[in-house]
Amino acid sequence: MSYVIGVDAGSTKTDAVVANFEGRALGKGRSGCANWELVGETGAAQTIHDAIRHALDKSNVLLTSVRHVHIGAAGLDWPEDESRLRGALHPLLGDVPLTLENDSFLGARACTPTACGITVSAGSGVCASYLGSTGEKYFYGYFGELGGGTAIDQLTLYAILRAEDGRGPNTALTSAIPKATGHSSVRALLHALTREGYALDETVIRPSLFETAAQGDPVAIDVVRTFGRELGLMATNLIEKYGLKSTSAYVVASGSLFTRTGPLLFDVFREVVHRTDASARSKLNDRPPVAGAVRAAVHACGMHTQREEETWEAVSASYEGELNV
């Protein structure tokens, strides 16, 4: 048995990669949503298995030749969630050694030299986690969603409602957001939300927000900056909690809202972090999270080496291009 599998099981998509013991990718599979909170544990397990099966087929590797599978999954927020998903996976994956964790840990695993540090993720949802060099692990889970990570969609909606009724300043968002959602006005959008069962779609709201901010609209910029400050607070709280000031800790910004929206959100986030700890090494995640899952699987096999800090950058670069996710 000379292979490992890493899986990034998200709310939007699921990626699985078969790799050798150096972490070099041999084949990738992709499937859909694997957040058990959205599709149930049976549905999540089947989605994960589909991605793994595609990756095995592309790499011409049998599951019986896999020594370890590591899965970073959205929705693993409480201790009982792991046993629920593990039970659903067993009929599909058998007795292959398997570790499960919240997907928030994959950012630091993927793109820091030591596979340690703080990760703040902003994509379909928000979360933050800490991986210490001696094995400490912490993540916010629902604390991030409901406490620290103010929903950017809500902030955008509040901005256009306040502009419409006069409580807030005028903003180009009052035309951009209704247009993006297919409504004639803010009033029509509000009626649809409250009486027609319409639900805001993040894939429509967020691109319009960031585009409007990039065009210089002060209200849109303030929404992005407010969200960035909340995300920065998630990181600085962990710096304080674990006594990381002046230790040059890595702070990784991960997820599509950081990586696909332009520089504004990350710039605000970095400013907040560096005001608390000037030594912190803020880093925009430049590696697919699934690379972090592969790295964790390699470590689970005892294959961590002293030279890894030198070699991982080159190894993980192989995930770009064809394997880019």
N, C-alpha and C positions, 0 to 999 in steps of 0.2 A: 504494500500500500504506500504509494508515493505521491499522492495528490491531496489537495485541500479544496474546499469550496467556501467562498464568502458570499453572503447574501445581504443586500440592502433592500429591505421589505418596507416600502413606503405607502403612503396614502394615495399617491398618484400612480406610481409604477414600482415594479420590483425588478431588481437586477441581480443575477447570480453569475459568478465567475469561477471557473475551474482553474487552478494554478498549481505550479510545482512548489517544492519546499523553499525555493528562493522567493516565492511570491509572484513569479512571472506568470502573467495571464495566458491561458491556452485556449479558452473559449468562453463566450458570454451568452447568457439567455435572458430574455426580458419577458415580463408578463405585467399584469395590471395591479390593482389595489390589493395590498396584503395587510391592511390595518384591520385587525379582527373586530374592532369596535364598529366598523362600517360594514363588513361583509361576514362577520361571524368567524369563529375559530376554524370551522371546517372549510369555509371559503378561503380564509387566509392561508391555511395549510395547503390547499390545492393550488392556489396561485404561486406560493413559494415553490412547491414541487414542480409546477410547470416551468418556471424559470430555471430551476436546477436541471430538469430533464433536457431542456434546450441547450444549456451550457455543456452538459455531458455529451450530447450528440455532436455538437460542434467541435469538441476537443477529442472525440473518439476515446473517451474514458468511461469505464464502468463504475457505477456507484460502489461496487465491492472493492474498488481500488482506492477509495477515498478514505483518508485517515481521520479527517475532522471537518465538520461543517460549523461555521460561525455565522449566526444570523443577527443582524441589527434590525429591529422591527419597530415600526410606529405602533403606538398603542400599548406597549409593555410598560405600564406606568405604576403598577402595584404588584407585590410579590405573587399573588395568585394568578396574575395574567400569564406568567411564564409557564406554570404547570398546565394551564388551560391550552396554550398553543403547543407546548411540547407533546401533550397527549394527542392532539389532533394530527401532529406531524408523524408520530410513531408508525401508524399503519402505512404511511407513504415512504418513509425513509428507513424504517427498520431500526436496527441497533447501531447504526453509524454514530460515533461520538459527536455530540452536538452541544454547542453553547448558544445561549440566547441573551440578548440585552437590548435595551432601548436604543433606537438608531441614533440618538443624539451623541453617542460616544464615538461614532465612526469618523467624524471630522478630524479630531486630534490623532486618531489612529492612522488616518490616511495621509496626512500632510505635514506632520512634525517629525523631526529627526528621531526623537525618542519615543514616539507614540504616546506621549503624555501631554497634559495641559487642559485648558478650558476650551470648550466648544460652545458657541452660541449659534443655534440653527434658526433660520427664518425662511420657511417655505410655505407649504400648505398650513402648517401651524408653527408655533415657536417653542423652543426648549433650550435648556443650557445644561452642560454637564462638566464634570471634572474627573480626570484620570490622573492619579498621583504616581510618582515614580516607585513608590513602595506598595502599590496596590490599592490605595484609597479610591473609592468610586462614589460619586454623588450626581444626581440629576434632579431637575426641578419637577418634571412631570407636569401634573395639572397646576402646580403652583405657578409655573411659567405661563400657561394658557390663561388662567383666571386671575392671577395676581400681578405678575410683572409684565407680561407681554400684551400690552393694550392692542386690541385688534385693529390693524391698519384699515380694514374695510369699514369698521365702525367710525373711526376717526374721519374717514373720507365722507361718509354719509352725514355725520354731524356737521361737517364743514359746509356742505351744500345746503342742508336744511337751514342752518343759521344764516347763510348768505341769502337764501330765498325769503325768509321771514323778517330779515333786518337785524337779527341779533349779532350777526357776524359780518365781516367785510366781504365785498364782492370778490368773486373768484371765477376764473375760466373753467373751474370744475363744474359749475352749474350748467354749462352746456356740454362739456366733455363727457361727464358720467351718464346723463340721460341718453346722449347719442350712442355711447358705447353699449348701453343696456337695451337700446331699441325703444326708448320712450321719448315723447315729444317735449317733456319738461320735467323739472324737479317735482312739481305737483303730481304729474302723471306717474312718475316713478314711485312717489310716496303712496299714492292710492293703490298701485299694484302691490306694494309691499304689505299694506295693511288690510286690503280687501280682496285681492285677487290671487293670493297665495304665491306671489312672485318671491324668489329667493335670490339674493345677490350672488353672483358668480365671481370668485376671485380672479379667474382667468380673464375677466372683462374689466373689473374695477381697477386692479393693481397696475396693469400696463398703462391705462389712461392716467392714473395718478402720477406715475413716475414720468410719463411723457410730458404732462402738464408742468410738473416741477422742473424738468430739464429746460422747459421753455421760459422759466423765470417767474412763474406765478407764485407770489408770496405765500398764499394760503396753502397751496400744494406743497411748497417747500417746508412750511411749518409742520404739516402733517407728517412728512417723511422724517423731519428732524425730531419730532416728538416720539415717533416710533423708534428711531435710532437711539434716542436717549434711554428709552425703556430697555432696549436690547443691551446697551452698554451697562446699565445698572445690573442686569443679570450677571454679567461678567465681573464687574467690580465687587459685587456682593460675594462672589466665590473667591476673589483675590483676598478680601478681608477675612472671610470665614476660614480659609486654610493658611493664612499667614504667608501669602505669596509675594508680598511687596518686596521689591528690590531683589527678586530672585530670577529675573529675566524669564518669567513663565511665558509659554506660548498661549496666545488667545486667538482661537480660530473662529472666523466668521464664515458660516457655511449655509448652504441653502440657496434656492433660486432668487429670493428677494435680495440677497447680497450679491450674487454672481451674475445676474442677468438684467439688472435694472440701471446700470450706470454707477458712478462713483459716490453719489451723495450719501446714501445710507451707510456705506462702509466708512466714509470719511467722518460722519457724525459719531458713529460707533467707536472708531479709533480715538477720536478726541476725548470722549468720555472715559475710555479705559486709561488713556495716558495721563489724564488729570489726576487719577487715583494712583497710578503706578507708572512712572516714566520709564521704568525698565522693561515693562511688559512688551513682548514681541507679538504685536497684532498682525495677523496673517489672514488674507483672503484665501479660502480653500481653493486650491488649484488642482485638486485630485477628486475623482469620483468617490463618493462615500463607500462604494462597494470595495474599493481598494483597502479601506480600513478594516472591512470585514475579513478580507483575505489575510491581511497582516495578523489579525487576532487569531485566525485559524492556524497560521504558521507558528505563532507563539505558543498556542495550545499544544502543539506537537513538540515543543521544546527546541525549536529551531532558531531562537533568538541568538544572535551572534554579536560579538564586540564590534564587528565591522559594519553592522547594519546601518548605523547612522550615516556611514559613507555611501552605502550601496542602495539604500531604499529610494533615494531620489531618482536614481536611474531606473530602478525596477518599477516604481510606481508610474514613471513617465510612459511605460509601455501601455498603460491603460487609456492613454489619449488616442485620438484618431478613431480607429475601428471600434475600440472598446470605450470610447468617450460616452459618458452618460450625464 
